[in-house]
């Protein structure tokens, strides 16, 4: 969770530089970014599981 907040602030998405003034827009933006981050992580985990199942990646 803490990593996600630091990604949103300065290291990744740059929420602080967006200058969004309306709270409802900021909430929607954070929701969309959270879903996108979850989706990207899930795709990576799926690809890793497939690689292990196919015998491509060993040692996990």
PDB file as gemmi writes it, atoms N, CA and C in Angstrom:
CRYST1    1.000    1.000    1.000  90.00  90.00  90.00 P 1                      
ATOM      1  N   UNK A   1       0.822  -1.186   0.000  1.00  0.00           N  
ATOM      2  CA  UNK A   1       0.000   0.000   0.000  1.00  0.00           C  
ATOM      3  C   UNK A   1       0.868   1.253   0.000  1.00  0.00           C  
ATOM      4  N   UNK A   2       1.911   1.267   0.823  1.00  0.00           N  
ATOM      5  CA  UNK A   2       2.775   2.439   0.886  1.00  0.00           C  
ATOM      6  C   UNK A   2       3.494   2.669  -0.437  1.00  0.00           C  
ATOM      7  N   UNK A   3       3.871   1.578  -1.106  1.00  0.00           N  
ATOM      8  CA  UNK A   3       4.516   1.717  -2.406  1.00  0.00           C  
ATOM      9  C   UNK A   3       3.583   2.363  -3.416  1.00  0.00           C  
ATOM     10  N   UNK A   4       2.305   2.012  -3.354  1.00  0.00           N  
ATOM     11  CA  UNK A   4       1.333   2.580  -4.274  1.00  0.00           C  
ATOM     12  C   UNK A   4       1.210   4.089  -4.076  1.00  0.00           C  
ATOM     13  N   UNK A   5       1.188   4.540  -2.828  1.00  0.00           N  
ATOM     14  CA  UNK A   5       1.080   5.967  -2.574  1.00  0.00           C  
ATOM     15  C   UNK A   5       2.307   6.717  -3.075  1.00  0.00           C  
ATOM     16  N   UNK A   6       3.488   6.141  -2.899  1.00  0.00           N  
ATOM     17  CA  UNK A   6       4.690   6.828  -3.391  1.00  0.00           C  
ATOM     18  C   UNK A   6       4.703   6.835  -4.918  1.00  0.00           C  
ATOM     19  N   UNK A   7       4.165   5.797  -5.552  1.00  0.00           N  
ATOM     20  CA  UNK A   7       4.063   5.790  -7.013  1.00  0.00           C  
ATOM     21  C   UNK A   7       3.125   6.887  -7.490  1.00  0.00           C  
ATOM     22  N   UNK A   8       2.044   7.095  -6.770  1.00  0.00           N  
ATOM     23  CA  UNK A   8       1.088   8.123  -7.163  1.00  0.00           C  
ATOM     24  C   UNK A   8       1.652   9.524  -7.003  1.00  0.00           C  
ATOM     25  N   UNK A   9       2.479   9.748  -6.021  1.00  0.00           N  
ATOM     26  CA  UNK A   9       2.964  11.096  -5.733  1.00  0.00           C  
ATOM     27  C   UNK A   9       4.054  11.543  -6.695  1.00  0.00           C  
ATOM     28  N   UNK A  10       5.275  11.112  -6.490  1.00  0.00           N  
ATOM     29  CA  UNK A  10       6.371  11.700  -7.253  1.00  0.00           C  
ATOM     30  C   UNK A  10       7.142  10.718  -8.111  1.00  0.00           C  
ATOM     31  N   UNK A  11       7.246   9.466  -7.701  1.00  0.00           N  
ATOM     32  CA  UNK A  11       8.091   8.528  -8.430  1.00  0.00           C  
ATOM     33  C   UNK A  11       7.447   7.986  -9.692  1.00  0.00           C  
ATOM     34  N   UNK A  12       6.140   8.035  -9.789  1.00  0.00           N  
ATOM     35  CA  UNK A  12       5.490   7.357 -10.901  1.00  0.00           C  
ATOM     36  C   UNK A  12       4.514   8.223 -11.671  1.00  0.00           C  
ATOM     37  N   UNK A  13       3.286   8.287 -11.188  1.00  0.00           N  
ATOM     38  CA  UNK A  13       2.217   8.925 -11.939  1.00  0.00           C  
ATOM     39  C   UNK A  13       2.206  10.448 -11.833  1.00  0.00           C  
ATOM     40  N   UNK A  14       2.795  11.009 -10.833  1.00  0.00           N  
ATOM     41  CA  UNK A  14       2.861  12.464 -10.692  1.00  0.00           C  
ATOM     42  C   UNK A  14       1.539  13.123 -10.332  1.00  0.00           C  
ATOM     43  N   UNK A  15       0.829  12.549  -9.392  1.00  0.00           N  
ATOM     44  CA  UNK A  15      -0.464  13.123  -8.957  1.00  0.00           C  
ATOM     45  C   UNK A  15      -0.282  14.556  -8.456  1.00  0.00           C  
ATOM     46  N   UNK A  16       0.813  14.810  -7.771  1.00  0.00           N  
ATOM     47  CA  UNK A  16       1.023  16.146  -7.198  1.00  0.00           C  
ATOM     48  C   UNK A  16       1.169  17.207  -8.300  1.00  0.00           C  
ATOM     49  N   UNK A  17       1.641  16.807  -9.475  1.00  0.00           N  
ATOM     50  CA  UNK A  17       1.820  17.753 -10.568  1.00  0.00           C  
ATOM     51  C   UNK A  17       0.565  17.909 -11.427  1.00  0.00           C  
ATOM     52  N   UNK A  18      -0.474  17.153 -11.140  1.00  0.00           N  
ATOM     53  CA  UNK A  18      -1.687  17.199 -11.959  1.00  0.00           C  
ATOM     54  C   UNK A  18      -2.509  18.463 -11.705  1.00  0.00           C  
ATOM     55  N   UNK A  19      -2.369  19.074 -10.536  1.00  0.00           N  
ATOM     56  CA  UNK A  19      -3.079  20.309 -10.160  1.00  0.00           C  
ATOM     57  C   UNK A  19      -4.596  20.140 -10.209  1.00  0.00           C  
ATOM     58  N   UNK A  20      -5.080  18.962  -9.886  1.00  0.00           N  
ATOM     59  CA  UNK A  20      -6.518  18.718  -9.850  1.00  0.00           C  
ATOM     60  C   UNK A  20      -7.082  19.386  -8.601  1.00  0.00           C  
ATOM     61  N   UNK A  21      -8.117  20.182  -8.785  1.00  0.00           N  
ATOM     62  CA  UNK A  21      -8.700  20.948  -7.681  1.00  0.00           C  
ATOM     63  C   UNK A  21      -9.966  20.300  -7.108  1.00  0.00           C  
ATOM     64  N   UNK A  22     -10.705  19.576  -7.942  1.00  0.00           N  
ATOM     65  CA  UNK A  22     -11.977  19.014  -7.488  1.00  0.00           C  
ATOM     66  C   UNK A  22     -11.758  17.624  -6.904  1.00  0.00           C  
ATOM     67  N   UNK A  23     -12.190  17.414  -5.650  1.00  0.00           N  
ATOM     68  CA  UNK A  23     -11.961  16.130  -4.968  1.00  0.00           C  
ATOM     69  C   UNK A  23     -12.560  14.923  -5.696  1.00  0.00           C  
ATOM     70  N   UNK A  24     -13.738  15.089  -6.312  1.00  0.00           N  
ATOM     71  CA  UNK A  24     -14.356  13.949  -6.982  1.00  0.00           C  
ATOM     72  C   UNK A  24     -13.538  13.504  -8.195  1.00  0.00           C  
ATOM     73  N   UNK A  25     -12.916  14.427  -8.886  1.00  0.00           N  
ATOM     74  CA  UNK A  25     -12.055  14.066 -10.019  1.00  0.00           C  
ATOM     75  C   UNK A  25     -10.788  13.369  -9.546  1.00  0.00           C  
ATOM     76  N   UNK A  26     -10.252  13.833  -8.434  1.00  0.00           N  
ATOM     77  CA  UNK A  26      -9.060  13.205  -7.880  1.00  0.00           C  
ATOM     78  C   UNK A  26      -9.373  11.779  -7.428  1.00  0.00           C  
ATOM     79  N   UNK A  27     -10.531  11.591  -6.815  1.00  0.00           N  
ATOM     80  CA  UNK A  27     -10.943  10.253  -6.387  1.00  0.00           C  
ATOM     81  C   UNK A  27     -11.068   9.316  -7.582  1.00  0.00           C  
ATOM     82  N   UNK A  28     -11.671   9.790  -8.663  1.00  0.00           N  
ATOM     83  CA  UNK A  28     -11.819   8.960  -9.858  1.00  0.00           C  
ATOM     84  C   UNK A  28     -10.463   8.623 -10.471  1.00  0.00           C  
ATOM     85  N   UNK A  29      -9.566   9.607 -10.488  1.00  0.00           N  
ATOM     86  CA  UNK A  29      -8.240   9.369 -11.036  1.00  0.00           C  
ATOM     87  C   UNK A  29      -7.486   8.321 -10.216  1.00  0.00           C  
ATOM     88  N   UNK A  30      -7.560   8.425  -8.902  1.00  0.00           N  
ATOM     89  CA  UNK A  30      -6.893   7.450  -8.031  1.00  0.00           C  
ATOM     90  C   UNK A  30      -7.517   6.071  -8.210  1.00  0.00           C  
ATOM     91  N   UNK A  31      -8.833   5.999  -8.354  1.00  0.00           N  
ATOM     92  CA  UNK A  31      -9.502   4.723  -8.584  1.00  0.00           C  
ATOM     93  C   UNK A  31      -9.026   4.088  -9.891  1.00  0.00           C  
ATOM     94  N   UNK A  32      -8.988   4.864 -10.955  1.00  0.00           N  
ATOM     95  CA  UNK A  32      -8.550   4.342 -12.251  1.00  0.00           C  
ATOM     96  C   UNK A  32      -7.099   3.887 -12.191  1.00  0.00           C  
ATOM     97  N   UNK A  33      -6.249   4.665 -11.540  1.00  0.00           N  
ATOM     98  CA  UNK A  33      -4.843   4.291 -11.441  1.00  0.00           C  
ATOM     99  C   UNK A  33      -4.660   3.043 -10.581  1.00  0.00           C  
ATOM    100  N   UNK A  34      -5.462   2.903  -9.539  1.00  0.00           N  
ATOM    101  CA  UNK A  34      -5.396   1.699  -8.696  1.00  0.00           C  
ATOM    102  C   UNK A  34      -5.808   0.467  -9.479  1.00  0.00           C  
ATOM    103  N   UNK A  35      -6.860   0.588 -10.259  1.00  0.00           N  
ATOM    104  CA  UNK A  35      -7.307  -0.540 -11.076  1.00  0.00           C  
ATOM    105  C   UNK A  35      -6.242  -0.888 -12.112  1.00  0.00           C  
ATOM    106  N   UNK A  36      -5.646   0.120 -12.747  1.00  0.00           N  
ATOM    107  CA  UNK A  36      -4.603  -0.124 -13.745  1.00  0.00           C  
ATOM    108  C   UNK A  36      -3.381  -0.788 -13.113  1.00  0.00           C  
ATOM    109  N   UNK A  37      -2.994  -0.341 -11.933  1.00  0.00           N  
ATOM    110  CA  UNK A  37      -1.858  -0.933 -11.238  1.00  0.00           C  
ATOM    111  C   UNK A  37      -2.149  -2.385 -10.858  1.00  0.00           C  
ATOM    112  N   UNK A  38      -3.357  -2.653 -10.389  1.00  0.00           N  
ATOM    113  CA  UNK A  38      -3.757  -4.019 -10.048  1.00  0.00           C  
ATOM    114  C   UNK A  38      -3.746  -4.905 -11.294  1.00  0.00           C  
ATOM    115  N   UNK A  39      -4.286  -4.391 -12.406  1.00  0.00           N  
ATOM    116  CA  UNK A  39      -4.325  -5.150 -13.646  1.00  0.00           C  
ATOM    117  C   UNK A  39      -2.912  -5.483 -14.135  1.00  0.00           C  
ATOM    118  N   UNK A  40      -2.017  -4.502 -14.097  1.00  0.00           N  
ATOM    119  CA  UNK A  40      -0.643  -4.742 -14.546  1.00  0.00           C  
ATOM    120  C   UNK A  40       0.040  -5.792 -13.663  1.00  0.00           C  
ATOM    121  N   UNK A  41      -0.149  -5.691 -12.374  1.00  0.00           N  
ATOM    122  CA  UNK A  41       0.429  -6.673 -11.451  1.00  0.00           C  
ATOM    123  C   UNK A  41      -0.141  -8.062 -11.712  1.00  0.00           C  
ATOM    124  N   UNK A  42      -1.459  -8.136 -11.916  1.00  0.00           N  
ATOM    125  CA  UNK A  42      -2.111  -9.426 -12.173  1.00  0.00           C  
ATOM    126  C   UNK A  42      -1.604 -10.048 -13.472  1.00  0.00           C  
ATOM    127  N   UNK A  43      -1.418  -9.240 -14.500  1.00  0.00           N  
ATOM    128  CA  UNK A  43      -0.894  -9.756 -15.771  1.00  0.00           C  
ATOM    129  C   UNK A  43       0.516 -10.311 -15.579  1.00  0.00           C  
ATOM    130  N   UNK A  44       1.327  -9.632 -14.803  1.00  0.00           N  
ATOM    131  CA  UNK A  44       2.680 -10.109 -14.528  1.00  0.00           C  
ATOM    132  C   UNK A  44       2.673 -11.411 -13.765  1.00  0.00           C  
ATOM    133  N   UNK A  45       1.808 -11.521 -12.786  1.00  0.00           N  
ATOM    134  CA  UNK A  45       1.713 -12.762 -12.014  1.00  0.00           C  
ATOM    135  C   UNK A  45       1.216 -13.909 -12.893  1.00  0.00           C  
ATOM    136  N   UNK A  46       0.256 -13.635 -13.768  1.00  0.00           N  
ATOM    137  CA  UNK A  46      -0.256 -14.660 -14.663  1.00  0.00           C  
ATOM    138  C   UNK A  46       0.846 -15.139 -15.606  1.00  0.00           C  
ATOM    139  N   UNK A  47       1.598 -14.207 -16.176  1.00  0.00           N  
ATOM    140  CA  UNK A  47       2.681 -14.572 -17.091  1.00  0.00           C  
ATOM    141  C   UNK A  47       3.754 -15.393 -16.372  1.00  0.00           C  
ATOM    142  N   UNK A  48       4.039 -15.030 -15.129  1.00  0.00           N  
ATOM    143  CA  UNK A  48       5.032 -15.789 -14.363  1.00  0.00           C  
ATOM    144  C   UNK A  48       4.538 -17.200 -14.074  1.00  0.00           C  
ATOM    145  N   UNK A  49       3.262 -17.337 -13.712  1.00  0.00           N  
ATOM    146  CA  UNK A  49       2.698 -18.676 -13.468  1.00  0.00           C  
ATOM    147  C   UNK A  49       2.707 -19.519 -14.736  1.00  0.00           C  
ATOM    148  N   UNK A  50       2.407 -18.907 -15.856  1.00  0.00           N  
ATOM    149  CA  UNK A  50       2.433 -19.625 -17.131  1.00  0.00           C  
ATOM    150  C   UNK A  50       3.847 -20.083 -17.464  1.00  0.00           C  
ATOM    151  N   UNK A  51       4.833 -19.230 -17.217  1.00  0.00           N  
ATOM    152  CA  UNK A  51       6.225 -19.584 -17.499  1.00  0.00           C  
ATOM    153  C   UNK A  51       6.658 -20.758 -16.633  1.00  0.00           C  
ATOM    154  N   UNK A  52       6.258 -20.752 -15.382  1.00  0.00           N  
ATOM    155  CA  UNK A  52       6.594 -21.867 -14.481  1.00  0.00           C  
ATOM    156  C   UNK A  52       5.896 -23.135 -14.937  1.00  0.00           C  
ATOM    157  N   UNK A  53       4.625 -23.024 -15.320  1.00  0.00           N  
ATOM    158  CA  UNK A  53       3.872 -24.196 -15.766  1.00  0.00           C  
ATOM    159  C   UNK A  53       4.448 -24.773 -17.054  1.00  0.00           C  
ATOM    160  N   UNK A  54       4.970 -23.919 -17.917  1.00  0.00           N  
ATOM    161  CA  UNK A  54       5.535 -24.357 -19.177  1.00  0.00           C  
ATOM    162  C   UNK A  54       6.985 -24.831 -19.029  1.00  0.00           C  
ATOM    163  N   UNK A  55       7.543 -24.663 -17.852  1.00  0.00           N  
ATOM    164  CA  UNK A  55       8.917 -25.093 -17.597  1.00  0.00           C  
ATOM    165  C   UNK A  55       9.965 -24.120 -18.078  1.00  0.00           C  
ATOM    166  N   UNK A  56       9.559 -22.903 -18.430  1.00  0.00           N  
ATOM    167  CA  UNK A  56      10.496 -21.899 -18.933  1.00  0.00           C  
ATOM    168  C   UNK A  56      11.298 -21.307 -17.790  1.00  0.00           C  
ATOM    169  N   UNK A  57      10.632 -21.024 -16.704  1.00  0.00           N  
ATOM    170  CA  UNK A  57      11.275 -20.381 -15.563  1.00  0.00           C  
ATOM    171  C   UNK A  57      11.370 -21.382 -14.430  1.00  0.00           C  
ATOM    172  N   UNK A  58      12.540 -21.546 -13.878  1.00  0.00           N  
ATOM    173  CA  UNK A  58      12.728 -22.494 -12.783  1.00  0.00           C  
ATOM    174  C   UNK A  58      13.291 -21.763 -11.566  1.00  0.00           C  
ATOM    175  N   UNK A  59      13.082 -22.333 -10.419  1.00  0.00           N  
ATOM    176  CA  UNK A  59      13.643 -21.784  -9.195  1.00  0.00           C  
ATOM    177  C   UNK A  59      12.633 -21.040  -8.350  1.00  0.00           C  
ATOM    178  N   UNK A  60      11.381 -21.094  -8.703  1.00  0.00           N  
ATOM    179  CA  UNK A  60      10.359 -20.434  -7.890  1.00  0.00           C  
ATOM    180  C   UNK A  60       9.629 -21.466  -7.075  1.00  0.00           C  
TER     181      UNK A  60                                                      
END                                                                             
